[in-house]
Amino acid sequence: MTIAVFLTSLLGSMALGMPIAFSLLVCGAALMLLQGGFDPTIFSQKVIEGTDSFPLLAIPFFLLSGELMNAGGISKRIVNFALAWVGHIRGGLGLVAIVASVIMAAMSGAAAADAAALGSLLIPMMRKAGYDVRTSGGLLSAGSVIAPVIPPSIGLIVFGVIANVSIGKLFLAGIFPGILMGISLTLAWVWVVRKDKIEKLPPMPFKERMCVTIDGVWALFTPFGIIGGLKLGIVTPTEAGVFACVYSFFVGKFVYGELKWNAIYSILVSSAKTTAVVVFLIATALVSGYLIAISEVPGEVSKLLQPFVHNKTLLMFVIMALVVVVGTALDFAPTVLILTPVLMPIVKQAGIDPVYFGVLFIMNNAIGLITPPVGIVLNVICGVAKISMDDLMKGLWPFLFAEIAALFAMVLFPQLVLTPLKWLL
């Protein structure tokens, strides 16, 4: 009965066209009524408590730093750096896209922003060089979803707050899975372009290569500063967001000189709007999460998954398959916000490491950003490349399957996540 009310109120509100945040409030109200009555005082208090979290301060800072990086020329330097070192290899522009995606992921944490920045820079270059624009768009789409996995990841911050899991540990645990996603894309790209007759770019002279590298050092320092600060315990994730923001402003304004004073206002407004949407979603999700917990929805779901609880690997496979299916219908944030409070009690009951689960859960939801029909990254790349969704999907499949294969490899071999985490802690 409880699950029926939960699903009917949530999905019914969404079907009526209600925004996700308000659908979560309707769902919470329905569950509260099911418990015996609606108390507006408790309801409003839980909304306020949902935003009363110090780790959430990292979100506006990382969003702002991403905007500053794009406006300040940092993204362009990352692409130039990758071009200098791997652009001359067969299929080099695709390798540039992968390397740039991994580096950008370690700087912004936002898939859509990375897709827009890298797509606008690389797709015209790849089209001019003779690459199939469908394949190029598919690769850039898949590369962009590395951003929610590698720190600083806004998705990991949201999960950590809702699930009460250490965000610092989640950040460190996400490094190797993100790199593994990049490796899987590299293997898929090499296989896809093995028969293409595309002229290789001429190797850049060593002196020019070093000049490009030196020019990009300021940009490349950002991820090392963030990860190094977390590893050494110098900064918390929230303080790392402040560092990224201040550093991006300094480099874009005073080193590269591309960040203009008249652009600051629009950058602040854009990041503030995005922050408001994300934080309000989290606040409403914590209301529904609280009511999900006291309504024993996790207990009912646990009964459905009880046959798998004693086999961690099988349970993880079932959960990951469920998230893949849900990800085709829901966007990244709603899936994380809705499923986290439902699944975490089951994960803890089965004895699965919450940090390990969190990284794979966020990775799975990130892949949902490139599964039709909702995938927001697909819409961004379609707009940048000026191609239809059908054409983009034809080029995406090899890279989508490669990332799903990497995900399930980590389900089969948890050591791929847990062992590097032990080295970093």
Buried (B, 14 or more C-beta within 10 A) or exposed (E): EBBEBBEEBBBBBBEEEBBBBEBBBBBBBBBBEBEEEEEEEEBEEBBEEBEEBEBBBBBBBBBBBBBBBBBBBBBBBBBBBBBBBBBBBBBBBBBBBBBBBBBBBBBBBBBBBBBBBBBBBBBBBBBEBEBBBBBBBBBBBBBBBBBBBBBBBBBBBBBBBBBEBBBBBBBBBBBBBBBBBBBBBBEBBBEBBEEEEBEEBEEBEEEEBEBBBEBBEBBBEBBEBBBEBBBEEEBBBBBBBBBBBBBBBBBBBEBBEBBEEEBBEEBBEBBEEBBEBBBBBBBBBBBBBBBBBEBBBBEBBBEEBEEBBEEBEBBBBBBBEBBBEBBEBBBBBBBBBBBBBBBBBBBBBBEBBBBBBBBBBBBBBBBBBBBEEBBBBBBBBBEBBEBEBEBBBBBBEBBBEBBBEBBBEBBEEBEBBBEBBEEBE
